[in-house]
Amino acid sequence: MQFTAKQISDFLSGTVEGDETITVSELSKIEEGKKGALCFLSNRKYENFIYSTNASVVIVGLDFVPSQPISCTLVKVKDPYSAFSVLLEKYNEALNDTAQKTGIEQPSFVHPSAKIGKNVFIGAFSYIDANVEIGDHTKILQQIHIGTDSKIGSGCTFHPGVKIYNRSVIGNGVIIHSNTVIGSDGFGFAPQPDGTYTKIAQIGNVVIENDVEIGANTAIDRATMGSTFIRKGSKLDNLIQIAHNVEIGEHTVVAAQAGVSGSSKVGERSVVGGQVGIAGHLSLARGTQIGAQAGINSNITEENKQWHGTPAQPLRDWMRASVLFKHLPGIEKRITKLEAEITAKLQS
């Protein structure tokens, strides 16, 4: 498919500087741009590439003024990053034939009591158990298990290998990537006098609200009682552990390898960095931002605050402390020397 700079500009409600008739047929990074490619420039640290790129068209901000001659055509928009993400989504849809598939591939099993909506696709080797409900236009790809009494909304996409345990509830427009497990047992064991552990039955479920995306190899445990909640608009990365009875607030993002322990609640519009550990039974305020590898072991009550370190502390405090870390050996030597001098004076 080919599009002119003018067509792209009209689609993005932008303006063209350069040749409106020049065509593009692919998307690429600006540093790898070649003739016929469409790129974008959002972060100014990459500005030098716009003067050397061979790309035909580059999307830039309204305030961009080149400081050197350029050979490419510019499409100016309010937010180049968001504009390019829209084009990426359209390009992905054009490449993805799954979006057009409907019907049930064989071999697969769909229980007679399951209710399947319109234009649903169920891939080969999938298993849809009793009383499952699947909404219109949802795509269940290959080797997927959906357990008894689960309810799946409309417009969802589940990638190959997803496993959904019994009684899970999933909203509309949810995307779940390969090998993620929804509704596995919560980690509940009662210690016994003899040092062994007795398993505590986990009889709750998982509720995932609308427009959530969950990465590959993530596990979300069902509640001991009640529900584990992933609220609407949240985005979870790969390799994340969400324990039983956790609640992830609306429009919260969680990066890879993070773990949230049982019964903790993460406030809406929060940001959790990679490898963050959150202890159990905690409450984190709205808009909390946690830097990578931080450890959270107490409640956070102040909204929209940044935290870092283990145990976590306010970001500014952590930055001040981190400056001192490398000087600690020298400080120790000075203190030891001063102590020796004071002791010597006191003894003289």
N, C-alpha and C positions, 0 to 999 in steps of 0.2 A: 504494500500500500504506500502511496505517495501523497504528501500534503504540501501545499505551498505555505510560505511564511504568512501570507495573508489569511489563509484558512485557520492556521494555528492561532494567530492573533485574534481573529474573530471569536474563536472558541473560548479563548482565555480572557476576552474583553481587554485586550492589550493594544499596543500601538507598534508599528513596524518602523525601524530605521534601517534602510538599505533596500535590497531587492525584494519586493513583495512577491515576485513570481518564482523565486528560487524554491526548489523542492527538497524534501527530506523523506527518507524511507526507514530510518532506524534511530534509536536513542542510544546515547553513550555518555561516558564521563568526559568532562571538558578536556582533560589531559590526554585522552585517547581519541578525540574527535577527528573524523575524516570527512571527506566530501560526501554529502548526502546524509550526514548525521545531525541530530538535534541534541543540544546540550543545555545546561543551565549553569548560572553563576549566582550563588547565594552568599557564600562565605568569602569575604574579600581577601583572605589569605591565598585564595586560588586565582586571584585576578590576573597574575602574570601569564596564566595559560590562555587567556582570551586573546592575547596578542600573538600567540604562536599556534593556536589550534587550527586545524584544517576543517573543522566543522562548518557546515553551511549556515546553520542558524543557532543562536544562543539566546536563551531566555535570561533576562536580567531585570533588576529592580528599576523602578521609575526614576530613581535618583542617580543611576549609574551614568557617569561621564567618562569615556575612555581617555587615558592620559597619553596613549600612543596610537598610531594608525592600526586599524583592524580590518581584516578581510571578510569577516562573516557578517551576516545580517542579524540585527538585534530585534528581539520581540520584548518590549518593555511591559512589565506587569507589576502590580502592587506587591505581590509576594512570590518571588521566583521559585522558592522551594515548594510551596503548596501547589503552585501551578504545574510544576514538573511532576509532582506526585499524582496529580489528576491525569496527566498524560500517561504516566507509567501504568496506572490502573486500566486505562482504556487500551493500552498496548497489550497488557497482560490478558485482558478479556479476549482480544482478537487472536492471541496465540493459544488460548486455553479452550480446547474443544469440549472439555468436561462441562462447561457452562451450558452447552447446547444438548447434552445427553439427557435422555429420559428413559424410564423403563427399568426392568430388573434383569441384570446379567445372570447367566447361569454358569456354573452351579452356585446357588445361594439358597438361603432358607428364610422365608417370611411366614411367621405364624398366622394361621387363618384369622385370629382375633385382632391382629394388628390393623391399624387404620392408616392408610397411606394416602397422602394428599395428591394434588394435581402436579404433573410435570416433575415428579420425583425421580431421581436416579439412584439405584442401589447396585453397587459393583459386585463383581464375582467374589465368591467365598465369604460373603457377609452373612450375619445371622441376626435376624430381627425377631426378638422373643415375644411372648404373649402380651397382649394389651398395650403394645407400644403404639404411640401416635407420632406420625411424622408429617409436618406441615408442607404446604405447597412449595415447589421449586427448590427443595433441599436436595443436596448432593451427598450421598453416602458412598464413598469410594470403596475400594477393594479391602477385603479382610477386616471388616469392622463388625464388632459385637455391640448390640444395643439390648440391654437387659430388660426384664419384665417390668411392665407398668411405667416405663420411661416415656417422657413427653418431649418431643423435639419440635421446635418452632419452624417457621417458614424461612426460606432463603439462606439456610445454613450450608456450610461445606465442612465435611469431616474427611480428612485425608487418610490414606491407607494405614491400617493398623490401629486405629483409635478403638479403645475399649470403654464402654459406658455401662456401669453397673446398674442394678435394679433401682427403680424409682427415682432416677435422676430427672431433673427438670431443666430443660435448656430452651432459652428464648429464641427470638428471631435474629437472623443475620449473624449468627455465631460461627466463627471459624476455629476449628481445632486441628492442629497439625499432627503428623504421624507419631504413633506409639505413645500418645498421651493417654492416661488412665483417669477416668472420672468416676468417683464413688467408691474407690477401694477402701478397705477397713481403716478406720482411725487407729492410731497407735495407742491402744488402751489395754493395760495389763495391771492387775492388782498384785502387789507383792505379798507373799505368804510367809508365815513364821519360819518355814524351813528353807527360805532363801529362793524358792521357785516363784514363778509368776502364773497367775490365772488370767486367761483372756477375758476381757469385758466385751460383751456383744455390742456391736455398733449398729443401731437400728434406725439411724437417721438417714438423710440423703444429701445430695448436692444440688443447689439451685444456681444456675448460671443465667443471668439476665441478658437482655438484648445487646447486640453489637459488641460482644466480647470476642477477643481473639486470644488463643492460647497456643503457645509454641510447642515444639516437639519434645517428647520424653518428659513431660511435666506430669506430676501426680497431685490430684486434688482428692483428699480423703472425705468420706461421708461423715456426718456428725454422729456422735454417740447417741444423742437424741436431738430432735429438731433438724436443723439444716446448716450445712456449710454454704456460705453465700459468696458468689462473685458478682458484684453489682454491675449495672449497665455501663457499657463503654470502657470497661477496664481492659488492659492489654498485658498479658503475661508472656514472658519470654520462654526460651527452652530451659529444661532441666531445673524446674522450680518445684519445691515441695510446699503444698498448702495443707496444713493439718486439720484435724476434725474441729468443727464448730468455729472455724475462722470466718471472718467477714472482711472481704476486700471491698473498700468503698468505691463509689461511682467514679469512673474516669481516672482510675489509679493505674500507674504503670509499674511493673516489677521486672527487673532485669534478671539475666540468667544466673542460675545456681543460688538464688536466694531461698531462704526457708522461713516460714511463718509457723510458729508452734501453736498448739491447740488453744482454742477459745480467744485468741487475740483478734483485735479489730483494728484495721488500718483505715484511717479516715479518707474521705473522698478527695480526689485530685492530688493524691500523694505520689511521690516518686521514690522508689526503692531501688538502690543500686545493686550491681552484681555482687554475689556472695554475701549479701547482708543476712545476718541471723537475728530473728526477732523471737524473744522468749515468749512463753505461754501466758495467757490470761492478762495481756496488756491491752491498753487502748492508746492509739496514736491519733493525734489531732488532725483535723482537716489540713491539707496542703503540706504535710510533713515531707521533707526531702532528706533522704539518707544516702550518704556517700558509700561507695563500694567497700565491702569487707567490714563495715561497721557492725557492732554488736549492740542490740537494744535489749536492756534488761530492766527497764522501768517505764512507767507511763510517760507519754509526751502530751502535755496539756496545752502548750502554746501553738496556735495555728501558724502555718506558713513559715516554719522555721527550719533551717538547715542543720544537719547533725553529721558528725563523723567520728571515727575512732572506736576503740573497744576498751572499756565500755564507752558508748557513744556520749559525746558532749557537743554543745553548740559549736558550729563550724569555726567561728572566730577564735574561740578558746582553744580548739584543737590546733588551729594554724599557729597560734602563738606558742603552744606547747611543743609543736613539731620542730619549730626553729631551735628550741633548747635541747632537743633530744641528742643531736650530734655533739653538743658541747658538754654533755653530762660528765664524761671522763675527766675533762680538764677542770670542770667545776669541783668535782670530787677531790682532785689533787690539791686545788687551792684551799678548800675547806680543811683538808687534812693538815696542810702546811700551817694554816692559821691556828688550828687547834693546838698543834705542837708548839708554836710560838707563844700562844697564850699560856699554855701549861708551863713552859719554861720560865716565863716572866713571873707567874704566880709562885713558882718554886724558888726563885732567886731572892 
